[in-house]
Amino acid sequence: MARRKSRSEEESSAPSFEEALGGLESIVEAMEHESLPLEELVAHYEKGFALLTHCESILKSARCRIELITLRNQAEIGLDAPAKAVEALDDLAPGADPDDSDDDDNDIRLF
């Protein structure tokens, strides 16, 4: 009786993104430039589709990880923002108005 592979065994035997992409490129190259019988073309297409699906899954996972990192960083910045704003106000000279400036030539304005 054949033993089923565990999930970790399947993941370790799966090609990396770069390996899968290289395999996909070689399949496309072979299909475009070689005169292959129909059965081999279909087999190449099937293997290429599986590699493409694998690459897309890796990219989706990477995108989700990046979004989580970005959200985590935004949350940390959001929590620190009020404290930083108070520190910035404390650094101003007493009685100084941050918007009251005699030298408008050096101001940078966005709007």
Beta strands, then each sheet from edge to edge (+ up, - down):
end
